[in-house]
Amino acid sequence: MNAMIEIPAATQAKLANPAGPGNRHAQIVEIASSLIGSGFNPDEAFSIIRPKYADDLRDAEITGVIK
């Protein structure tokens, strides 16, 4: 992971409070957009986002948003 890139405070707040079912997709779109816009590559964004959500959220949904 790129230690030189800082995650914006608003994005950190969203990562600290992941949305539940029904709101997760929209939140992941916001988080992924912020991370990619800040300079993280898609794999780095996935590795930041994935651990924040329960296993019932499929990896494919996250990668679909990121890529």
C-alpha positions, -999 to +999 in steps of 0.1 A: +000+000+000+012+035-008+022+050+026+026+084+009-011+089+001-033+101+028-070+091+031-092+122+033-108+127+068-144+124+054-134+091+038-118+079+070-150+087+089-171+066+064-146+037+067-149+039+105-187+037+102-196+013+074-232+014+062-255-016+066-274-035+040-294-012+017-269+016+020-236-001+015-234+002-023-238+040-023-213+043+005-187+021-013-191+043-045-183+074-024-153+057-006-139+041-038-142+074-057-124+092-030-096+067-027-090+064-064-091+102-067-066+105-039-042+083-058-048+047-045-048+021-072-078-003-075-062-031-056-052-008-028-087+006-026-102-029-025-078-038+004-089-008+023-127-013+017-131-051+019-124-055+057-149-029+066-180-048+055-195-081+065-189-112+044-224-111+030-213-083+008-197-100-022-162-091-034-176-087-069-198-059-058-168-040-044-146-047-074-175-037-097-176-003-081-138+002-081-131-009-117 
